[in-house]
Amino acid sequence: MNIKNNHLVIMAGGVGSRFWPMSTPDYPKQFIDVLGCGRTLIQLTADRFQGICPPENIWVVTSEKYADTVKEQLPDIADDHILREPCRRNTAPCIAYVSWKIKARNPKANMVVTPSDHIVMNIAEFQRVINSAMNFTADSDAILTLGMKPTRPETGYGYIEADLSVPSTANKEVFRVYSFKEKPDLETARRYIQKNNFFWNAGIFVWNVNTVVNALRVYQPAISKVFERLLPYYYTDKEQEMINQNFPLCENISVDYAIMEKADEIFVLPASFGWSDLGTWGSLHENLPKDAHNNTQIGENIKLYETRNCVIHTTQEKRVVVQGLDGYIVAEKNNTLLICRLSEEQRIKEFSAG
């Protein structure tokens, strides 16, 4: 595998509405230091690929309104590697755009596509797995996704059912995908994790550029025609204008529906590196260190009394004192304070709209 052909695509268009008030549509969670470690989620995402993809081969696909923030937080990325979507169209058009653009300059590119707002605890194992995956796809026409070994019956993730009977001859860690499953109810999730061949769908994809372009041509001809038509304009000063005109014509469809559930050569690499999609306050509480009373605290000066099972995220306050709470979110950002039961966090979208 030639590292010069390795490309990283970070999808950073999400609005992170379940993390309000920390995350807002104007400044969503991927651009925030959620973990209190001095690096934002998108910076941590780019950091974990050091040594795997050269800095000049990093791409970010985001909304027009976040482009300046991306540039500010990832200053080493070339301006023409920050792709600005004029509207939200889910992951298939986003991946199609960047794939056609990469292929125009490097038809031998080998790509890993990742969300910008996930966390990984074991970076060394993550890098080992990504290298293994990219070695597998460099010279094959396989589409590969990472499957996280489940640690609990999670209803917030989709699942991948794998055929573990025979590993790939090219890589003993890789297996065929039998089927993709929607987010299950609790009983179904419990049934899944009793079997050893169900994995969480992390939304991390690995393939070479010809494989993904060919798959899109076969399964999504209408989307493919849009980006094929724009070939003369990539890397020119007309590109953005043409994207603004044509991108909205694409169907709003995820890459899972667009390709993964249709194609034959789909593989999974089961892995375990402390992954979370960090989709909710509850998942933040689960993944971060906790004190003796099961509280997660992110902020400078937080004092807790008779308080347990809480998430306190108050990075802009000089001093925070909480007494007598059990199972609550206390989150403050930009003159908004949220105090909400963790068990009711699915209502946060409703609260933020009020």
C-alpha positions in Angstrom: 0.0 0.0 0.0 1.4 3.4 -1.0 0.6 5.9 1.7 0.7 8.7 -0.9 -2.5 7.3 -2.3 -4.3 7.2 1.1 -7.0 9.9 1.4 -9.1 10.8 4.4 -12.6 12.2 4.0 -14.2 13.8 7.1 -17.9 14.4 6.9 -18.7 17.5 8.9 -22.1 18.8 7.9 -24.2 17.6 10.9 -26.0 20.0 13.3 -25.7 18.0 16.5 -29.1 19.0 17.8 -29.2 16.4 20.6 -26.3 18.2 22.3 -28.1 21.5 22.8 -27.2 24.0 24.3 -23.5 23.1 23.9 -24.1 22.4 20.3 -26.2 24.7 18.1 -27.0 24.9 14.4 -24.6 27.8 14.1 -21.8 26.0 16.0 -22.4 22.2 16.1 -20.6 19.7 18.3 -17.9 18.6 15.8 -16.3 22.1 16.3 -16.5 22.0 20.1 -14.1 20.7 22.7 -16.7 18.3 24.1 -14.2 16.2 26.0 -12.5 19.2 27.7 -9.1 18.0 26.4 -8.1 21.1 24.4 -9.0 19.7 21.0 -12.4 19.8 19.2 -14.0 16.6 17.9 -13.1 17.3 14.3 -9.5 18.1 15.3 -9.3 14.8 17.2 -10.7 13.0 14.1 -7.9 14.4 12.0 -5.3 13.7 14.7 -6.0 10.0 14.7 -5.1 9.6 11.1 -1.6 11.0 11.5 0.8 8.6 9.8 -2.0 6.9 7.8 -3.0 9.7 5.4 -0.6 12.6 4.4 -1.9 16.0 5.5 -2.3 17.1 1.8 -4.7 14.2 1.3 -7.3 15.2 3.9 -10.7 16.4 2.8 -13.6 17.8 4.7 -17.1 17.9 3.3 -19.2 20.4 5.2 -22.0 23.0 4.9 -21.1 26.3 3.3 -21.7 28.1 6.6 -19.1 25.9 8.5 -16.3 26.2 5.9 -14.6 29.1 7.8 -14.7 27.2 11.1 -13.2 24.1 9.4 -10.4 26.3 8.0 -9.8 27.8 11.4 -9.7 24.5 13.3 -7.8 22.5 10.6 -5.5 25.2 9.1 -3.3 22.7 7.2 -6.1 21.7 4.9 -6.0 23.2 1.4 -8.9 25.4 0.6 -9.9 23.3 -2.4 -10.0 20.3 0.0 -12.9 21.9 2.0 -15.9 21.0 0.0 -18.9 23.3 0.6 -22.3 21.8 0.3 -25.0 24.4 -0.6 -27.7 22.3 1.1 -28.0 19.1 3.2 -28.4 16.0 1.1 -27.3 13.2 3.4 -24.1 11.1 3.0 -24.4 9.6 -0.6 -24.2 12.9 -2.5 -21.5 14.1 -0.1 -19.4 11.0 -0.8 -20.1 11.1 -4.5 -18.9 14.7 -4.8 -15.6 14.1 -3.0 -15.0 10.8 -4.8 -15.3 12.3 -8.3 -13.1 15.2 -7.3 -10.4 12.9 -5.8 -10.5 10.6 -8.8 -10.0 13.5 -11.2 -6.5 14.0 -9.8 -5.6 10.5 -8.3 -7.4 7.5 -9.9 -5.3 5.2 -7.6 -6.7 6.8 -4.4 -7.6 4.6 -1.5 -10.2 6.3 0.7 -11.4 6.2 4.3 -14.6 8.1 5.0 -15.4 9.0 8.6 -17.9 11.2 10.6 -16.3 14.2 12.3 -18.0 13.9 15.7 -17.2 10.4 17.0 -14.7 9.5 19.7 -12.1 6.7 19.9 -10.4 5.8 23.1 -7.7 3.4 21.9 -5.9 5.3 19.1 -3.1 2.7 18.6 -5.7 -0.1 17.9 -7.8 2.3 15.7 -4.7 3.0 13.6 -3.8 -0.7 13.3 -7.4 -1.5 12.2 -7.5 1.4 9.6 -4.2 0.3 8.1 -5.4 -3.3 7.9 -8.6 -2.1 6.2 -6.8 0.1 3.7 -4.4 -2.6 2.8 -7.4 -4.8 2.0 -9.1 -2.2 -0.2 -6.0 -0.8 -2.0 -6.1 -3.4 -4.8 -9.5 -4.9 -4.5 -13.0 -3.9 -5.6 -14.4 -4.5 -2.1 -16.4 -2.1 -0.1 -15.5 -2.3 3.5 -17.1 -1.0 6.6 -16.0 -1.2 10.2 -18.2 -3.1 12.7 -17.8 -2.3 16.4 -18.0 -5.2 18.7 -21.1 -4.4 20.9 -20.7 -4.0 24.6 -24.4 -3.6 25.5 -27.8 -3.9 23.8 -27.7 -0.4 22.2 -30.9 0.8 20.5 -29.3 4.0 19.1 -27.1 2.2 16.5 -27.7 0.3 13.3 -26.2 -3.2 13.3 -24.2 -5.2 10.7 -24.9 -9.0 10.5 -21.7 -10.7 9.4 -21.0 -14.2 8.0 -18.1 -15.2 10.3 -17.9 -18.8 8.9 -15.1 -17.9 6.3 -12.8 -14.9 6.5 -11.5 -13.3 3.4 -8.4 -15.0 1.9 -6.8 -11.5 1.5 -7.3 -10.5 5.1 -8.2 -12.9 8.0 -9.8 -10.0 9.9 -12.4 -9.3 7.2 -15.7 -11.1 6.6 -18.7 -10.8 4.3 -21.7 -8.8 5.4 -24.8 -10.8 5.5 -27.2 -7.9 6.1 -27.6 -4.4 7.6 -30.2 -4.0 10.3 -32.0 -0.8 11.3 -31.8 0.6 14.9 -33.6 -2.1 16.9 -35.9 -2.1 19.9 -34.4 -3.2 23.2 -35.5 -6.8 22.9 -34.1 -7.2 19.4 -30.8 -5.5 20.5 -30.6 -8.0 23.3 -31.1 -10.9 20.8 -28.4 -9.4 18.5 -25.7 -9.2 21.2 -26.3 -12.8 22.3 -25.0 -13.8 18.9 -21.3 -13.2 18.1 -21.9 -12.0 14.5 -23.7 -8.7 15.1 -21.7 -5.5 15.2 -22.6 -1.8 15.6 -22.5 0.2 12.3 -19.9 2.9 13.0 -20.5 4.7 9.6 -16.7 4.4 8.8 -16.1 3.2 5.2 -13.0 2.1 3.4 -12.7 1.6 -0.4 -10.6 2.7 -3.3 -11.9 5.5 -5.4 -12.7 3.4 -8.5 -14.7 1.0 -6.4 -17.0 3.7 -4.9 -17.4 5.6 -8.2 -18.3 2.3 -10.0 -20.8 1.4 -7.3 -22.4 4.8 -7.5 -22.7 4.5 -11.3 -24.4 1.2 -10.9 -26.7 1.8 -8.0 -27.2 5.6 -8.1 -27.0 6.7 -11.8 -28.8 10.0 -11.3 -26.4 11.2 -8.5 -23.4 9.9 -10.6 -24.5 11.9 -13.7 -24.5 15.1 -11.6 -20.8 14.7 -10.5 -19.7 13.2 -13.8 -21.1 16.3 -15.6 -19.0 18.6 -13.3 -15.6 17.0 -14.2 -14.5 20.0 -16.3 -15.0 22.3 -13.3 -13.3 20.6 -10.4 -10.2 22.6 -9.1 -11.3 25.6 -11.1 -12.8 28.9 -10.0 -16.2 27.8 -11.5 -16.5 24.7 -9.2 -18.4 26.2 -6.4 -20.9 28.0 -8.7 -21.6 24.7 -10.5 -21.9 22.7 -7.3 -24.4 25.3 -5.9 -26.5 24.8 -9.1 -26.3 21.0 -9.3 -25.9 19.6 -5.8 -29.5 20.4 -4.8 -30.6 18.1 -7.7 -29.3 15.1 -5.9 -31.6 12.8 -4.0 -31.4 13.1 -0.2 -30.1 9.6 0.6 -27.6 8.0 2.9 -24.7 5.9 1.6 -26.1 2.9 3.5 -29.3 2.9 1.4 -27.6 4.2 -1.8 -24.9 1.5 -2.0 -24.3 -0.6 1.1 -27.6 -2.4 1.1 -27.5 -3.0 -2.7 -24.0 -4.0 -3.6 -22.7 -7.6 -3.5 -19.1 -7.2 -2.5 -19.6 -5.7 1.0 -17.3 -6.7 3.8 -16.9 -5.8 7.5 -13.9 -5.7 9.7 -15.0 -6.3 13.3 -13.1 -4.1 15.7 -12.9 -2.8 19.3 -11.1 0.5 20.0 -13.4 2.3 22.5 -15.7 3.8 19.9 -18.7 6.0 20.4 -20.7 8.1 18.1 -21.2 10.5 21.0 -24.8 11.2 19.8 -26.3 12.1 23.2 -25.5 13.5 26.6 -26.0 10.0 27.9 -23.3 8.6 25.6 -20.9 11.4 26.8 -21.6 10.4 30.4 -20.9 6.7 29.5 -17.6 7.4 27.7 -15.9 9.9 29.9 -14.3 9.5 33.4 -16.7 9.6 36.3 -16.2 10.5 40.0 -17.0 8.2 42.9 -20.7 9.1 42.6 -20.9 8.4 38.8 -20.8 12.1 37.8 -19.0 13.4 34.6 -17.7 16.9 35.0 -16.4 19.2 32.2 -15.6 22.7 33.3 -13.0 24.6 35.3 -14.4 24.9 38.8 -17.3 22.5 39.6 -18.3 21.6 43.1 -20.8 18.8 43.7 -22.7 18.0 46.9 -25.0 15.0 47.4 -25.1 14.7 43.6 -24.8 11.5 41.6 -25.3 10.1 38.1 -25.1 13.5 36.5 -23.4 15.2 33.5 -22.1 18.7 34.3 -20.8 20.5 31.2 -20.1 24.2 32.1 -17.0 25.3 30.3 -17.9 29.1 30.2 -18.7 29.5 33.9 -16.2 30.6 36.5 -17.8 28.6 39.3 -20.6 26.0 39.4 -22.1 24.5 42.5 -24.7 21.7 42.3 -26.4 20.1 45.3 -28.9 17.2 45.5 -29.3 16.2 41.9 -29.5 12.5 40.7 -29.5 11.6 37.0 -29.5 15.1 35.5 -27.8 17.0 32.7 -26.6 20.5 33.7 -25.2 22.2 30.6 -24.4 25.9 29.9 -23.3 27.6 26.8 -23.7 31.2 25.4 -26.2 32.4 28.0 -28.3 29.3 27.9 -28.6 26.9 30.8 -30.2 23.4 30.5 -31.1 21.4 33.5 -32.8 18.2 32.3 -33.3 14.6 33.5 -30.9 12.3 31.7 -33.8 9.9 31.2 -35.7 12.6 29.3 -32.9 13.7 27.0 -34.8 12.7 23.9 -36.9 15.8 24.5 -33.9 18.2 24.1 -34.8 18.9 20.5 -38.3 20.0 21.7 -36.7 22.2 24.4 -34.2 23.8 22.0 -37.0 24.8 19.6 -39.1 26.4 22.4 
